């Protein structure tokens, strides 16, 4: 198995799923599908008369994706419009198209306002009819391994800068370590160092805005002002 294939398998086992682009090509931020799904499920289950089943997020059109401004995490999807697909169970208290329309609105609003995902399409498939309204299942976020703060060096500077941003709850280490610093080989493709920071954020902050602030804080904290990518692995 290749290194990328191994990472993909590990992410699936941890419930993280795909690494989805947050914002646009210049935002340098990604979120794990499992973390995004937690927020979307909570928004969807708040719609009366419907319960979400399987939920998947992928590029709506891979040919319309853009090259990111900074190196992405391994196997991450490139920035581009996303398609959200979900299986749902619904009651018959109102026409199914009406229920589906309300659910699409709720999911689209949560994706944009709470996360910062660019969702172009929401495809729903009714897989079951509910006899009556039921209490939604408790939606539990994925729990990636929490990382300790590095003791010294540039990694410690990066960690402190990231943790100082409002909305950051902790550093995580799904991809090996919370702070990954890639030294510049002096080539045109990577003229300066690159830093990747992996972390969890609170649900009371817009995820994309937290990621943008982390990038700004980390980039300013190091003297050589490296490029920065942020990976969100949990929203709690």
C-alpha positions as YAML, in Angstrom:
chain: A
units: angstrom
residues:
- id: 1
  name: UNK
  ca: [0.00, 0.00, 0.00]
- id: 2
  name: UNK
  ca: [1.29, 3.47, -0.86]
- id: 3
  name: UNK
  ca: [1.82, 6.13, 1.84]
- id: 4
  name: UNK
  ca: [-1.21, 8.09, 0.56]
- id: 5
  name: UNK
  ca: [-3.29, 4.92, 0.52]
- id: 6
  name: UNK
  ca: [-2.26, 4.12, 4.08]
- id: 7
  name: UNK
  ca: [-3.19, 7.63, 5.25]
- id: 8
  name: UNK
  ca: [-6.56, 7.35, 3.50]
- id: 9
  name: UNK
  ca: [-7.26, 4.03, 5.23]
- id: 10
  name: UNK
  ca: [-6.31, 5.45, 8.63]
- id: 11
  name: UNK
  ca: [-8.53, 8.51, 8.16]
- id: 12
  name: UNK
  ca: [-11.46, 6.29, 7.22]
- id: 13
  name: UNK
  ca: [-10.95, 4.15, 10.34]
- id: 14
  name: UNK
  ca: [-10.93, 7.27, 12.51]
- id: 15
  name: UNK
  ca: [-14.15, 8.50, 10.90]
- id: 16
  name: UNK
  ca: [-12.49, 11.54, 9.35]
- id: 17
  name: UNK
  ca: [-13.26, 10.70, 5.72]
- id: 18
  name: UNK
  ca: [-12.14, 12.95, 2.88]
- id: 19
  name: UNK
  ca: [-10.25, 16.17, 3.49]
- id: 20
  name: UNK
  ca: [-12.53, 18.88, 2.08]
- id: 21
  name: UNK
  ca: [-11.52, 22.38, 0.97]
- id: 22
  name: UNK
  ca: [-12.73, 25.25, 3.13]
- id: 23
  name: UNK
  ca: [-13.31, 28.52, 1.33]
- id: 24
  name: UNK
  ca: [-11.48, 29.16, -1.92]
- id: 25
  name: UNK
  ca: [-8.07, 28.48, -3.47]
- id: 26
  name: UNK
  ca: [-6.34, 31.22, -1.48]
- id: 27
  name: UNK
  ca: [-7.71, 30.21, 1.93]
- id: 28
  name: UNK
  ca: [-5.30, 27.31, 2.48]
- id: 29
  name: UNK
  ca: [-7.73, 25.46, 4.75]
- id: 30
  name: UNK
  ca: [-9.26, 21.98, 4.79]
- id: 31
  name: UNK
  ca: [-11.70, 20.14, 7.05]
- id: 32
  name: UNK
  ca: [-12.19, 16.43, 7.60]
- id: 33
  name: UNK
  ca: [-15.45, 15.11, 6.15]
- id: 34
  name: UNK
  ca: [-16.36, 13.56, 9.50]
- id: 35
  name: UNK
  ca: [-15.98, 16.90, 11.28]
- id: 36
  name: UNK
  ca: [-18.08, 18.70, 8.68]
- id: 37
  name: UNK
  ca: [-20.66, 15.92, 8.79]
- id: 38
  name: UNK
  ca: [-21.15, 16.40, 12.53]
- id: 39
  name: UNK
  ca: [-22.21, 20.02, 12.03]
- id: 40
  name: UNK
  ca: [-24.39, 19.21, 9.03]
- id: 41
  name: UNK
  ca: [-26.15, 16.32, 10.78]
- id: 42
  name: UNK
  ca: [-27.03, 18.51, 13.72]
- id: 43
  name: UNK
  ca: [-28.48, 21.12, 11.36]
- id: 44
  name: UNK
  ca: [-30.37, 18.49, 9.35]
- id: 45
  name: UNK
  ca: [-31.81, 16.71, 12.38]
- id: 46
  name: UNK
  ca: [-33.16, 20.03, 13.63]
- id: 47
  name: UNK
  ca: [-35.56, 20.08, 10.65]
- id: 48
  name: UNK
  ca: [-38.91, 18.63, 11.83]
- id: 49
  name: UNK
  ca: [-40.05, 15.40, 10.21]
- id: 50
  name: UNK
  ca: [-36.72, 14.24, 8.82]
- id: 51
  name: UNK
  ca: [-33.75, 12.13, 9.91]
- id: 52
  name: UNK
  ca: [-30.44, 11.98, 8.08]
- id: 53
  name: UNK
  ca: [-28.87, 8.67, 7.11]
- id: 54
  name: UNK
  ca: [-25.66, 8.28, 5.13]
- id: 55
  name: UNK
  ca: [-24.10, 11.64, 4.26]
- id: 56
  name: UNK
  ca: [-21.27, 12.17, 1.78]
- id: 57
  name: UNK
  ca: [-19.40, 15.22, 0.49]
- id: 58
  name: UNK
  ca: [-17.28, 15.31, -2.64]
- id: 59
  name: UNK
  ca: [-16.33, 17.65, -5.47]
- id: 60
  name: UNK
  ca: [-19.32, 18.59, -7.60]
- id: 61
  name: UNK
  ca: [-17.13, 18.78, -10.70]
- id: 62
  name: UNK
  ca: [-13.47, 17.72, -10.42]
- id: 63
  name: UNK
  ca: [-12.72, 19.52, -13.69]
- id: 64
  name: UNK
  ca: [-13.84, 22.81, -12.09]
- id: 65
  name: UNK
  ca: [-11.46, 22.50, -9.14]
- id: 66
  name: UNK
  ca: [-8.59, 24.96, -8.68]
- id: 67
  name: UNK
  ca: [-4.98, 24.59, -7.63]
- id: 68
  name: UNK
  ca: [-4.59, 25.67, -3.99]
- id: 69
  name: UNK
  ca: [-2.32, 28.60, -3.17]
- id: 70
  name: UNK
  ca: [-0.38, 26.50, -0.61]
- id: 71
  name: UNK
  ca: [0.59, 22.81, -0.50]
- id: 72
  name: UNK
  ca: [-2.43, 20.82, 0.72]
- id: 73
  name: UNK
  ca: [-2.47, 17.99, 3.28]
- id: 74
  name: UNK
  ca: [-1.82, 14.54, 1.75]
- id: 75
  name: UNK
  ca: [-4.71, 13.31, -0.46]
- id: 76
  name: UNK
  ca: [-6.81, 16.44, 0.27]
- id: 77
  name: UNK
  ca: [-9.36, 17.49, -2.34]
- id: 78
  name: UNK
  ca: [-8.48, 20.65, -4.30]
- id: 79
  name: UNK
  ca: [-10.60, 23.78, -3.79]
- id: 80
  name: UNK
  ca: [-13.80, 23.73, -5.80]
- id: 81
  name: UNK
  ca: [-17.60, 23.57, -5.50]
- id: 82
  name: UNK
  ca: [-18.84, 20.59, -3.50]
- id: 83
  name: UNK
  ca: [-21.77, 18.20, -3.80]
- id: 84
  name: UNK
  ca: [-23.49, 17.02, -0.64]
- id: 85
  name: UNK
  ca: [-25.51, 13.80, -0.94]
- id: 86
  name: UNK
  ca: [-27.62, 12.31, 1.84]
- id: 87
  name: UNK
  ca: [-30.08, 9.52, 2.49]
- id: 88
  name: UNK
  ca: [-33.06, 10.62, 4.55]
- id: 89
  name: UNK
  ca: [-36.06, 9.20, 6.35]
- id: 90
  name: UNK
  ca: [-39.09, 11.49, 6.51]
- id: 91
  name: UNK
  ca: [-42.61, 11.61, 7.87]
- id: 92
  name: UNK
  ca: [-45.63, 12.02, 5.61]
- id: 93
  name: UNK
  ca: [-47.04, 14.99, 7.53]
- id: 94
  name: UNK
  ca: [-46.26, 17.22, 4.54]
- id: 95
  name: UNK
  ca: [-45.34, 16.57, 0.90]
- id: 96
  name: UNK
  ca: [-41.87, 15.09, 0.56]
- id: 97
  name: UNK
  ca: [-40.69, 17.80, -1.89]
- id: 98
  name: UNK
  ca: [-41.53, 20.41, 0.76]
- id: 99
  name: UNK
  ca: [-39.61, 18.52, 3.44]
- id: 100
  name: UNK
  ca: [-36.66, 18.03, 1.09]
- id: 101
  name: UNK
  ca: [-36.61, 21.74, 0.22]
- id: 102
  name: UNK
  ca: [-36.47, 22.75, 3.89]
- id: 103
  name: UNK
  ca: [-33.69, 20.24, 4.52]
- id: 104
  name: UNK
  ca: [-31.66, 21.49, 1.54]
- id: 105
  name: UNK
  ca: [-31.96, 25.03, 2.86]
- id: 106
  name: UNK
  ca: [-30.83, 23.99, 6.35]
- id: 107
  name: UNK
  ca: [-27.86, 21.99, 5.08]
- id: 108
  name: UNK
  ca: [-26.73, 24.70, 2.66]
- id: 109
  name: UNK
  ca: [-26.98, 27.38, 5.34]
- id: 110
  name: UNK
  ca: [-24.99, 25.32, 7.86]
- id: 111
  name: UNK
  ca: [-22.33, 24.47, 5.28]
- id: 112
  name: UNK
  ca: [-21.81, 28.11, 4.36]
- id: 113
  name: UNK
  ca: [-22.52, 30.09, 7.54]
- id: 114
  name: UNK
  ca: [-21.12, 27.72, 10.18]
- id: 115
  name: UNK
  ca: [-18.31, 26.00, 8.28]
- id: 116
  name: UNK
  ca: [-17.35, 27.92, 5.16]
- id: 117
  name: UNK
  ca: [-17.85, 25.08, 2.68]
- id: 118
  name: UNK
  ca: [-18.75, 26.01, -0.90]
- id: 119
  name: UNK
  ca: [-21.66, 23.64, -1.57]
- id: 120
  name: UNK
  ca: [-23.07, 23.92, -5.08]
- id: 121
  name: UNK
  ca: [-25.43, 20.92, -4.97]
- id: 122
  name: UNK
  ca: [-27.44, 19.09, -2.30]
- id: 123
  name: UNK
  ca: [-28.80, 15.75, -3.51]
- id: 124
  name: UNK
  ca: [-31.28, 13.96, -1.24]
- id: 125
  name: UNK
  ca: [-32.66, 10.43, -1.50]
- id: 126
  name: UNK
  ca: [-35.65, 9.36, 0.57]
- id: 127
  name: UNK
  ca: [-34.92, 5.82, 1.75]
- id: 128
  name: UNK
  ca: [-37.63, 5.37, 4.38]
- id: 129
  name: UNK
  ca: [-40.90, 6.83, 5.65]
- id: 130
  name: UNK
  ca: [-41.37, 7.52, 9.35]
- id: 131
  name: UNK
  ca: [-44.73, 6.75, 10.94]
- id: 132
  name: UNK
  ca: [-44.26, 9.55, 13.46]
- id: 133
  name: UNK
  ca: [-41.79, 12.14, 14.62]
- id: 134
  name: UNK
  ca: [-38.92, 10.57, 16.57]
- id: 135
  name: UNK
  ca: [-36.13, 12.00, 18.65]
- id: 136
  name: UNK
  ca: [-32.95, 12.45, 16.60]
- id: 137
  name: UNK
  ca: [-29.91, 10.36, 17.41]
- id: 138
  name: UNK
  ca: [-27.18, 12.10, 19.37]
- id: 139
  name: UNK
  ca: [-24.56, 13.29, 16.88]
- id: 140
  name: UNK
  ca: [-21.10, 12.62, 18.25]
- id: 141
  name: UNK
  ca: [-18.12, 14.31, 16.61]
- id: 142
  name: UNK
  ca: [-15.04, 12.30, 15.64]
- id: 143
  name: UNK
  ca: [-12.37, 12.29, 18.32]
- id: 144
  name: UNK
  ca: [-8.97, 12.56, 16.63]
- id: 145
  name: UNK
  ca: [-5.88, 12.05, 18.81]
- id: 146
  name: UNK
  ca: [-5.21, 15.18, 20.83]
- id: 147
  name: UNK
  ca: [-1.65, 16.45, 20.61]
- id: 148
  name: UNK
  ca: [0.49, 17.96, 23.31]
- id: 149
  name: UNK
  ca: [2.16, 21.30, 22.71]
- id: 150
  name: UNK
  ca: [5.72, 20.96, 21.32]
- id: 151
  name: UNK
  ca: [8.35, 21.79, 23.93]
- id: 152
  name: UNK
  ca: [10.62, 24.07, 21.92]
- id: 153
  name: UNK
  ca: [11.77, 25.27, 18.50]
- id: 154
  name: UNK
  ca: [9.65, 26.63, 15.67]
- id: 155
  name: UNK
  ca: [7.02, 23.93, 16.20]
- id: 156
  name: UNK
  ca: [6.40, 25.31, 19.69]
- id: 157
  name: UNK
  ca: [6.09, 28.84, 18.27]
- id: 158
  name: UNK
  ca: [3.57, 27.61, 15.69]
- id: 159
  name: UNK
  ca: [1.55, 25.71, 18.28]
- id: 160
  name: UNK
  ca: [1.38, 28.69, 20.63]
- id: 161
  name: UNK
  ca: [0.30, 31.00, 17.81]
- id: 162
  name: UNK
  ca: [-2.45, 28.61, 16.71]
- id: 163
  name: UNK
  ca: [-3.74, 27.98, 20.24]
- id: 164
  name: UNK
  ca: [-3.97, 31.73, 20.86]
- id: 165
  name: UNK
  ca: [-6.62, 32.11, 18.13]
- id: 166
  name: UNK
  ca: [-10.18, 32.33, 19.51]
- id: 167
  name: UNK
  ca: [-12.13, 29.23, 18.56]
- id: 168
  name: UNK
  ca: [-9.18, 26.81, 18.58]
- id: 169
  name: UNK
  ca: [-9.85, 24.18, 21.23]
- id: 170
  name: UNK
  ca: [-6.77, 21.95, 20.87]
- id: 171
  name: UNK
  ca: [-4.15, 20.61, 18.50]
- id: 172
  name: UNK
  ca: [-4.67, 17.14, 17.00]
- id: 173
  name: UNK
  ca: [-2.31, 14.66, 15.34]
- id: 174
  name: UNK
  ca: [-4.21, 12.51, 12.86]
- id: 175
  name: UNK
  ca: [-1.54, 12.83, 10.16]
- id: 176
  name: UNK
  ca: [1.37, 12.07, 12.45]
- id: 177
  name: UNK
  ca: [1.95, 15.34, 14.30]
- id: 178
  name: UNK
  ca: [0.03, 18.52, 14.95]
- id: 179
  name: UNK
  ca: [2.67, 20.83, 13.48]
- id: 180
  name: UNK
  ca: [4.43, 19.76, 10.31]
- id: 181
  name: UNK
  ca: [7.19, 22.04, 9.02]
- id: 182
  name: UNK
  ca: [8.50, 21.39, 5.53]
- id: 183
  name: UNK
  ca: [11.85, 22.95, 4.85]
- id: 184
  name: UNK
  ca: [12.35, 24.78, 1.56]
- id: 185
  name: UNK
  ca: [14.57, 22.93, -0.91]
- id: 186
  name: UNK
  ca: [15.35, 26.23, -2.59]
- id: 187
  name: UNK
  ca: [13.32, 25.35, -5.68]
- id: 188
  name: UNK
  ca: [10.82, 27.58, -7.41]
- id: 189
  name: UNK
  ca: [7.96, 25.23, -6.52]
- id: 190
  name: UNK
  ca: [8.54, 25.82, -2.81]
- id: 191
  name: UNK
  ca: [10.58, 29.04, -2.38]
- id: 192
  name: UNK
  ca: [9.98, 29.17, 1.37]
- id: 193
  name: UNK
  ca: [9.16, 26.88, 4.22]
- id: 194
  name: UNK
  ca: [5.67, 25.45, 4.55]
- id: 195
  name: UNK
  ca: [3.80, 24.78, 7.78]
- id: 196
  name: UNK
  ca: [0.75, 22.56, 8.23]
- id: 197
  name: UNK
  ca: [-1.22, 22.87, 11.48]
- id: 198
  name: UNK
  ca: [-3.85, 20.32, 12.52]
- id: 199
  name: UNK
  ca: [-6.44, 21.32, 15.11]
- id: 200
  name: UNK
  ca: [-9.99, 21.20, 16.45]
- id: 201
  name: UNK
  ca: [-12.31, 24.20, 16.73]
- id: 202
  name: UNK
  ca: [-15.36, 25.10, 18.75]
- id: 203
  name: UNK
  ca: [-18.81, 24.99, 17.19]
- id: 204
  name: UNK
  ca: [-19.52, 28.56, 18.35]
- id: 205
  name: UNK
  ca: [-17.06, 29.96, 15.80]
- id: 206
  name: UNK
  ca: [-17.24, 29.90, 12.00]
- id: 207
  name: UNK
  ca: [-14.69, 27.29, 11.05]
- id: 208
  name: UNK
  ca: [-13.27, 29.05, 7.99]
- id: 209
  name: UNK
  ca: [-12.71, 32.29, 9.92]
- id: 210
  name: UNK
  ca: [-10.81, 30.42, 12.63]
- id: 211
  name: UNK
  ca: [-8.63, 28.75, 9.97]
- id: 212
  name: UNK
  ca: [-7.90, 32.11, 8.33]
- id: 213
  name: UNK
  ca: [-6.84, 33.63, 11.64]
- id: 214
  name: UNK
  ca: [-4.63, 30.63, 12.44]
- id: 215
  name: UNK
  ca: [-2.89, 31.02, 9.08]
- id: 216
  name: UNK
  ca: [-2.30, 34.71, 9.71]
- id: 217
  name: UNK
  ca: [-1.05, 34.21, 13.28]
- id: 218
  name: UNK
  ca: [1.27, 31.33, 12.39]
- id: 219
  name: UNK
  ca: [2.66, 33.07, 9.31]
- id: 220
  name: UNK
  ca: [3.45, 36.18, 11.36]
- id: 221
  name: UNK
  ca: [4.93, 34.25, 14.29]
- id: 222
  name: UNK
  ca: [7.96, 32.91, 12.37]
- id: 223
  name: UNK
  ca: [10.63, 35.24, 11.04]
- id: 224
  name: UNK
  ca: [10.67, 33.77, 7.52]
- id: 225
  name: UNK
  ca: [6.85, 34.05, 7.21]
- id: 226
  name: UNK
  ca: [6.26, 30.57, 5.74]
- id: 227
  name: UNK
  ca: [3.23, 29.49, 3.77]
- id: 228
  name: UNK
  ca: [0.63, 27.90, 6.05]
- id: 229
  name: UNK
  ca: [-2.09, 25.28, 5.60]
- id: 230
  name: UNK
  ca: [-4.68, 24.45, 8.25]
- id: 231
  name: UNK
  ca: [-6.48, 21.13, 8.69]
- id: 232
  name: UNK
  ca: [-9.58, 21.02, 10.90]
- id: 233
  name: UNK
  ca: [-10.22, 17.52, 12.24]
- id: 234
  name: UNK
  ca: [-13.06, 18.17, 14.71]
- id: 235
  name: UNK
  ca: [-15.78, 20.75, 15.44]
- id: 236
  name: UNK
  ca: [-17.04, 20.38, 18.98]
...
